[in-house]
Amino acid sequence: MNWQAIMAIYLFEMSRTRRTLLQSIVAPVISTSLYFIVFGAAIGNRINEIDGVGYGSFIVPGLIMLTLLTQSVSNASFGIYFPKFTGTIYEILSAPISHLEIALGYVGAAATKSIILATIILLTATAFVPVHIDHPVWMVGFLLLTAITFSLLGFIIGIWADGFEKLQLVPLLIVTPLTFLGGSFYSIEMLPDFWQKVTLFNPAVYLISGFRWSFYSIADVNVGVSLGMTLLFLLICLAVIAWIFRTGYRLKS
């Protein structure tokens, strides 16, 4: 394993974050804080508790997951798309570095940025509402798995996209709506029976439910199922990336 090459890509991507601190860190934190204030104030006055947890505290895992999913996809997709756009991707592909090492560098940096953001949002939330974590090991595990999985998805999107419009298509029109409809701000048990069954086809439900369970020991679906679905999605993303590098899809043209 060429760790020097991996670290070179990783550090380059992390340095780009430092150069765009307002866009990469400050803006997502401010927007998520506004979500927290608006939803907590507007809906919290009507819903005191959900499953014995105050509404303000209840939405904290959902807000963290919302940021984690969207930022993981955005960071990873832009990270690999920019070398394609400038043409430097051919230098990377011709360098003595394997496809796995390329993916590790970009995905690792994207996941790190998302985890930093999630940690900042968690600390910010404690200033507004009481937050406690019943299962810290599970919380860290879900955080890492989700960040890595959706960074892999973003990596795939960055390779697939042939323009900046497509780069934003999936995060804006698919990932964000699925997260909102996946129980970020409510329990799916509050929905009618028919819509509860429909919602189970939304993969974000399992991510949010498992992550919320790690905080308050309450979940819409079994935590084992949530973990299994996350791992399944991770394996699918790995398989797609392996196919992309094997075939040269959108890389050699």
Secondary structure, DSSP 4 states (H G I P E B T S, - for coil): --HHHHHHHHHHHHHHHHHTHIIIIIHHHHHHHHHHHHHHHHTTTT--EETTEEHHHHHHHHHHHHHHHHHHHHHHHHHHHHHHHHTTHHHHHHSS--HHHHHHHHHHHHHHHHHHHHHHHHHHHTTTS----S-HHHHHHHHHHHHHHHHHHHHHHHHH-SSHHHHHHHIIIIIHHHHHTTTSSS-GGGS-HHHHHHHTT-HHHHHHHHHHHHHHS--SS-HHHHHHHHHHHHHHHHHHHHHHHHHTTTT--
